Amino acid sequence: MEDFFQVTPLISQEEFDVIQVSYGNSDTLNPILEKKIYDMGDELQHRSNVKADMTDFRLYEDPDFKKI
């Protein structure tokens, strides 16, 4: 199974480029990432100004998240 990304430039009225990136194995990877997020839960106990559930900021260090 080969990982791949598809980058699509989008037409935009913004002053900067807008692109859409699609990950080719998202059907396989998304359930794994979703489970990790739910299992981690709200690490900040709603202490941010948003008052929403938030994972740890270092989640990008997880090997599965590094794929994206």
N, C-alpha and C positions, 0 to 999 in steps of 0.2 A: 504494500500500500504506500503510495507516494504522496507526500504532503505538497500542496501547491496553493498559490495565491493568484487571484485574478484581479487586476487593478483596472478600474474603469473611471476615466475622467468624466465628471458630470458638468453639465452646463449650469452656470451659476451667475447671478448678478453681484456676487460678493467681490471684494477687492483682493481676495486670495483664492488659490486653487482649491476646489473641492473634489475629492476622489472617493470612490467606493471600493473597498477591498473585500473580496469574497474568499473565504477559506474553503478549499476543495473538500476537506474531510469534516466539515462542520456537523454532519449528521452523526458522526461517531464521537467527535470531541465535545460537542455541546452538552450532552447528558453528563459527561464526566465533570466538566467545569461547573455545571449547575449543582451537582451533588456536593462538590467541594465547597461551594459558596453557602449552600444551605447548612452543611455540617459545621462550617465555621461560625455561622450565626452573626449576631450583632456584636462585634468586638468593641465598639465605642459606646455602647449603652445610650444611644441617642444624645451624646454630648456635643455633636456638631451643630452648626447653625441650621442645618437642614432638618434635624431631629428624625432622621430616617435610619433604618438598619444599614450598617456599614461593615464591610469586612476589614481586615487588617490592611494597611497601605502597602505592605510588602508581599502581597499575593502575587505580584509579578515575578517573584523569585521561584514560585512553584514550577516544576518541570513541565506540567501540562499547560500552564498559562504561558510559558515561554514559547510554546509552539505558535502562538498568535502574536 
